[in-house]
Amino acid sequence: MKIGKEAQRTARKLCEAALVDGKVDLVVVSKIVSRLSATRPRGYLPVVTAFWRLVKLELSKSEAIVESAVALDNAMQHSVLTDLRAKYGKQIEAIFKLNPDLIGGLRIRVGSDVWDGSVKNRIDRLSNKFC
């Protein structure tokens, strides 16, 4: 479904209204969606679709997924989290996952930002460079 400029603009304003202290307030999001669903203004479906997309993007900015080949000790987890908070703000939380396919190193994903310092990524880049 193609979403028009007016629907995008409205969704952006609704998303801004759903932010409290720079974070998405899920209670406000729920109220906005309930109100739109109850009143069903003309062209509300593209607005709701765009609004959900923007809310998901905002929520993903406050969550970092940190993948490593081996379990990180508490000191390393704290160090990574401190660095992420310095870059993205105090609201960010980290989810630490094991991914043995990485062989070594870390892969960190925050929203659409990805830092891949894994051995697997380096091997893949080298194999693509010389093949």
Secondary structure as the mmCIF struct_conf table of DSSP 4:
data_model
#
loop_
_struct_conf.conf_type_id
_struct_conf.id
_struct_conf.beg_label_comp_id
_struct_conf.beg_label_asym_id
_struct_conf.beg_label_seq_id
_struct_conf.end_label_comp_id
_struct_conf.end_label_asym_id
_struct_conf.end_label_seq_id
HELX_RH_AL_P HELX_RH_AL_P1 LYS A 5 ALA A 17
TURN_TY1_P TURN_TY1_P1 ALA A 18 ALA A 18
STRN STRN1 LEU A 19 VAL A 20
TURN_TY1_P TURN_TY1_P2 ASP A 21 GLY A 22
STRN STRN2 LYS A 23 VAL A 24
HELX_RH_AL_P HELX_RH_AL_P2 LEU A 26 THR A 39
TURN_TY1_P TURN_TY1_P3 ARG A 42 GLY A 43
HELX_RH_AL_P HELX_RH_AL_P3 TYR A 44 LYS A 61
TURN_TY1_P TURN_TY1_P4 SER A 62 SER A 62
STRN STRN3 GLU A 63 SER A 68
BEND BEND1 ALA A 69 VAL A 70
HELX_LH_PP_P HELX_LH_PP_P1 ALA A 71 ASP A 73
HELX_RH_AL_P HELX_RH_AL_P4 ASN A 74 TYR A 88
TURN_TY1_P TURN_TY1_P5 LYS A 90 GLN A 91
STRN STRN4 GLU A 93 LEU A 98
HELX_RH_3T_P HELX_RH_3T_P1 PRO A 100 LEU A 102
BEND BEND2 GLY A 104 GLY A 105
STRN STRN5 LEU A 106 VAL A 110
TURN_TY1_P TURN_TY1_P6 GLY A 111 SER A 112
STRN STRN6 ASP A 113 ASP A 116
HELX_RH_AL_P HELX_RH_AL_P5 VAL A 119 PHE A 130
#
